[in-house]
Amino acid sequence: MIDKLAGESEYFVAWLLFWLSSTVGGVVLGAIVGGIAGRILGAAVVDLQSIKLICGGIGFLLSIPVSYGLLRLFVHLMIVRKVESRVASMTVQLPNQQVGATSQ
């Protein structure tokens, strides 16, 4: 039953959009922050090899929260909502009954 709540194609589309957006977002964010960090380090007369290494490390560290945030966003939008709506349509509303209540 759980396999039918979300199909393989839905997972693939969610992953593909996540991958594309995290790649583009990472490149844009890395370019902006790397440019700023490179200018600051260049003004501080740090050698080019060290600037490349430091900016690469900063870019990697920034990619972690970006990737996590986008993964949560796409899973919520494309998987969780669909599964919740399918589960809601499958459930039958039971009348209000108290467990353990005795009739007098």
C-alpha positions as CSV (number, residue, x, y, z in Angstrom):
1,M,0.0,0.0,0.0
2,I,2.8,2.4,0.8
3,D,4.4,1.9,-2.5
4,K,1.3,3.2,-4.3
5,L,1.2,6.4,-2.3
6,A,4.2,7.9,-4.3
7,G,5.4,6.5,-7.5
8,E,9.0,6.2,-8.8
9,S,8.4,9.0,-11.4
10,E,7.3,11.4,-8.6
11,Y,10.5,10.7,-6.7
12,F,12.6,11.1,-9.9
13,V,11.0,14.5,-10.8
14,A,11.5,15.8,-7.2
15,W,15.1,14.6,-7.2
16,L,15.7,16.1,-10.7
17,L,14.3,19.5,-9.7
18,F,16.2,19.4,-6.4
19,W,19.5,18.6,-8.2
20,L,19.0,21.3,-10.8
21,S,18.1,24.0,-8.3
22,S,20.8,23.1,-5.8
23,T,23.4,23.1,-8.6
24,V,22.3,26.5,-9.9
25,G,21.8,27.9,-6.4
26,G,25.2,26.6,-5.3
27,V,26.9,28.1,-8.4
28,V,25.3,31.5,-7.9
29,L,25.9,31.6,-4.1
30,G,29.4,30.3,-4.5
31,A,30.2,32.9,-7.1
32,I,28.9,35.7,-5.0
33,V,30.5,34.7,-1.7
34,G,33.7,33.5,-3.5
35,G,34.0,36.8,-5.2
36,I,33.6,38.7,-2.0
37,A,36.0,36.4,-0.1
38,G,38.5,36.5,-3.0
39,R,38.5,40.3,-3.0
40,I,39.0,40.5,0.7
41,L,41.8,37.9,0.7
42,G,43.4,39.6,-2.4
43,A,43.4,42.9,-0.7
44,A,45.1,41.2,2.3
45,V,47.8,40.1,-0.2
46,V,47.1,36.4,0.3
47,D,48.6,34.2,-2.5
48,L,46.4,33.0,-5.2
49,Q,46.6,29.3,-4.3
50,S,45.5,30.0,-0.8
51,I,42.6,32.1,-2.0
52,K,41.4,29.2,-4.3
53,L,41.6,26.8,-1.4
54,I,39.8,29.0,1.1
55,C,37.1,30.1,-1.3
56,G,36.6,26.4,-2.3
57,G,36.2,25.5,1.3
58,I,33.7,28.3,1.9
59,G,31.7,27.3,-1.1
60,F,31.5,23.7,0.1
61,L,30.4,24.7,3.5
62,L,27.7,27.0,2.1
63,S,26.4,24.3,-0.2
64,I,25.5,22.1,2.8
65,P,22.6,24.2,4.2
66,V,21.5,25.2,0.7
67,S,21.3,21.6,-0.4
68,Y,19.5,20.6,2.8
69,G,17.0,23.4,2.6
70,L,16.2,22.7,-1.1
71,L,15.8,19.0,-0.4
72,R,13.3,19.6,2.3
73,L,11.4,22.1,0.1
74,F,11.1,19.8,-2.8
75,V,10.3,16.7,-0.8
76,H,7.6,18.6,1.0
77,L,6.1,20.2,-2.1
78,M,6.3,17.2,-4.4
79,I,6.1,14.1,-2.2
80,V,4.6,14.8,1.2
81,R,1.7,16.9,0.0
82,K,0.7,14.2,-2.6
83,V,1.0,11.4,-0.1
84,E,-1.0,13.3,2.6
85,S,-3.8,14.0,0.1
86,R,-3.8,10.4,-1.0
87,V,-3.9,9.1,2.6
88,A,-6.7,11.6,3.4
89,S,-8.8,10.4,0.5
90,M,-8.2,6.8,1.5
91,T,-9.2,7.2,5.2
92,V,-12.7,6.7,6.3
93,Q,-13.9,9.1,9.0
94,L,-15.1,7.2,12.0
95,P,-17.8,8.6,14.3
96,N,-16.6,10.1,17.6
97,Q,-16.2,7.4,20.0
98,Q,-14.5,7.4,23.3
99,V,-12.4,4.4,24.1
100,G,-13.4,2.7,27.3
101,A,-16.6,4.7,27.7
102,T,-19.4,2.8,29.3
103,S,-23.1,3.4,28.6
104,Q,-25.4,3.7,31.6
